[in-house]
Amino acid sequence: MIVKKLIQYLEEDVPFEDITSKILPKELKIRAKIITREDCIIAGLEIIKELLKSFNISFKSRYNDGDFVKSNDSIAILEGNARNIFLVERTCLNILSRMSGIATKTRRIVDKVRKINKRVIIAATRKTCPGFQFLDKLAVEIGGGSTHRYSLSDMILIKKNHVRILGLEEAIKRARRYSTFKKIEVEVEDIDSAIKAAELGADIIMLDNMEPKNVEKVLEELRKRNLRDKVLIEVSGGINEENILEYAKLDIDIISIGELTHSVKSIDMSLIFEKILENDKE
């Protein structure tokens, strides 16, 4: 399935043929290397390996996804038909650059939070690039974070708009009837709604756009009612590297951060020709 998706990515870049690389001899084989121009957590090696395999391009790397790589280091050696290597070059680099950018940021945040709270989970959201959702989420996982929901099919998450239509109690009742086995998460914006969601049996309560002091008030009220241990508490909305420690020091379970995937700074990478492996047979 992933190979089919990778071919679709490639077809966007090569709808018909690579008219530039046709200037190269048809049977020419070369060696090339991929280097990173920045320190990073590498992600996407296993993915591009599948695409390269489809074009009979050999792939060797002394690194694994999740490894730290220094700037200007060679992360992979490719050998194969020159036309094929240049055909897939940009697609491979785009995948590696974006996934490594996500993994690097995720690892940086996870390491920062672990210093004060080893238990809390750093999670992604569904604010991903359309068509790239699986790879965005996989990059978060490689960086040490949680994928949260891959899609709307994974878990019931009752958001504000659902509640505005049905009311909180009716929304949770319907969710229970619809699915016996899926977790039910409820997004709330105030203390009263959080308490009510817990009393109605929500599995996870997402405190959306709450300041740390208000999150602490919710936690205190849940403890008073002996409800804290019955639910997972997730905080989300407006959380970034600058303010995350204010949330991480609280007794919460999950911090979800949209900017892990919606504001990606890709890692600068290049493919560089190294040598001809055999003479042109034409």
N, C-alpha and C positions, 0 to 999 in steps of 0.2 A: 504493500500500500504506500509506504514512504517513497519507494522508487518512482511510482506513478506521479506522486506529488512533485518530486524533484524534476522529473521530465517536464512537467507543466511549467515549473519555474524557468527551466531552460528554454522552453518554447516561446516564452515572453521575450527573451533576449535574441532568440534565433528562430523567427517565424518561418523562414524558408531555408537559408543557408548562410554560413559565414563567408561573405564574398571577399573579405580581406585575406583570410588565411588560405584561400585558393591560390594565392601567388606562391605558396610553399610547395615543394615537391610532394606528390601524393603519398609516397611511401616513407618519407623522412621520419626517423624516430629521434627523440631528444630526451634529455633529462632537464627538469626544472625544479626549482624549490620555492616553497611558500615561506615568507618571512613576516614577522610582526614588527611593526615600527614602534610599538609601545609595550611596556610591561602589562601583562594581563593574565586573567584566568582563561585558558583556552577552552572553547566549547564548539562542537560541530564537527570534530574530526571523524567520528563514526558515521555521521550523516553524509559528509562529502565522499567518504570512502565508498558508499553505496552508489553514488552517481558516477564516480570514476570507474568503478567496476563495470558499469553498463557500457563504457566506451573502451574497455580493455586497457585502462591506464593503471599501471601498478602504483601502489601507495605505500610509503614507509614513513614511520614517525617514531621517534623515541619518547614521545609524549602521549598521555592519555587525556581525555576530556576531564577537566577539573584541575589539571596541573597548572602551576604558576610558570609563566614563560617571560623571559626578559626581552627587552627591546632589541631588535635586530637579530634575534635568534631564528634559526631555521626550524620551522615546526613540521615540515613534511617534504619528502622528496617524491616527485612524480616522474614516471618513465612511460613513454608510449608514443603513439603517432602524434606528430607536431600539430597537425590540423585539429585533432581531437582535443589535445590539451588546451589549445587556445580557444576552442569552441566552448569548453566548460569553465574556462578560467574565471570569468567575472561572476558567474552564478556561484561557484565554489567560494570565491572570496567574499561575496555579499553574505552568504550564509555564515561563514566563519566570523566575519567582522561583526555582524549583528549579534549572533549568539554569544560571542566572546565579550562583547560590550555589556550584555545583560548579565552574564555569569560573573563578570568582574565587579559590577556594581552590587550585585546580590551578595557576593562573598564579602565585600567591604562592609556592607551594612550588617550582615550576620555576625562577622567578627567583632564589630563595634558593640552590638547588642549583647553578645555572649559574655562580654567582660562584666556586665552587671546583672544579667538574667540568662542563665543557661537553659531555662525551660521554655521560654516563649518561642513561638514559631513565626518566622518571617515568611509571609505568603504573597503570591502574585494575585492579580485580579484578571478579569476578562478584557482589560484594556490593552489588547494586543493588536498587531498588524493583521488585517484580514488576509486569510490565506496562509499566514505564517504562525497561526496560533499554537499549533503543536510544538514548533521549534522554539518559539518564545518561551513557552512554559517549560520545555525541556531544558533550556538554558538556565532558567531560574533554579531548577532542580540540581543541575550540575554545579551551580554556584552555592548550593547549600540551603536554598529556600524551599518552600512548599508550593506546589502547583495550584493549590486550592481547587477550584472547579476548572476542568478542561473545557466544559461546555454546559449549556443549560440542562443537559440530560443527566448530569452527575449528581445533583443535589437540589433540594427545594430551598430556594432563597426568597422569602417573602419580603419584597421591598416596599418602600413608602407608597408607591403608586398602587400596588395591590391592596394595601391597607386602606387607602383613600376610597377605593371602590367598594371593598367588602367589609371593612372594619377588621380590627386585629383578631378578635375572637373567632369570627366566622372564617377568616382566612386560614387560621391554624387548624380549625375543625375540618375544613375542606381538604387541606393538605394531608391531614391524618387519614382521611377516607381514601384519598387518591393513591397514597403510597404508604405501605406498611413498613418497608425496609429502608427507604431513603432517609437520610438525616434532614431535619427541618431547621433552617436558620431564619431568623427574623431580624430585619434592619429596623433600628429604633433611633430616635433623636432626643429622648428625654427619659428621666428616671422612672416616671409612672409607667410608660410603655415597656420599659425594660423589665420591671417587676411583673407586670401583667403577662408578658411573653413567657417569663420563667414559670409563673404559676400555671399557665396554660400548657406547659410541657414542651416548649421549644428546646431543641438540643443545643443550639448555638445562638447567642445573641450578639448581633453586630451593633456596636455603639458608633454611630456615624457622625462624623464632624463634631465630636465632643472634645472639649478641652480636658487636659489631664485631671484637673480638680473635679470636674463633673463626672469623669469616669470613676474616680475614687469614691464619690458619693454613691454611685450606682453599686459599686462593690460593697460598700458599707451596708446599704439597705438589703442587698441579697444575703449577706452574712446574718443580719438580724433575723431574717425570715427563714434561715437554714436552707436557702436556695442556691448558694454559691457553688457548692460541690455538685449540683445537679445539672449545671449548664457550662458550656465553654463560652468564654468571653473574648470576642474579637473587636478590635478597634480599627477604624478605617476613616479615610477622608482627611486630606490636608497633612498627611504624615510624610516627612522627608528625612534626609540625613541630618538636618540641623536640629529637628525637634524630637527625633525618635527616642532618644534616651529618656525624655520626660515621660513617655508612655511605657517604655521597657521596664522601668523600675517599679511599675505597678503590678498588682496580682492579676495579670491577664494571661490569656493563653495564646492568642494569635494577633499579630499585627499585619494587616494587608496594605500593600503599598502599590498604587497604580503606576508610579513613575519607574518602577523596575522595568516595565515593558512599554509604557506609552511615551517615554522621553529617553529613548535609547541613544547613547553616544557610542557609535560603532568604533571598533578598534581598527586602526590603520594597518592594512596588510597588503602585501604585493606578491606577485608571482614573477620569478626571475629565471630566464633561460640560463642553463649552465653549460651544456655541451651536446654535440651531435653524437648519437650512439652508433649509427651506421650510415654509410653513404647512401645517397639518393640512388634508387634502383632504376629510375626512368632513363 
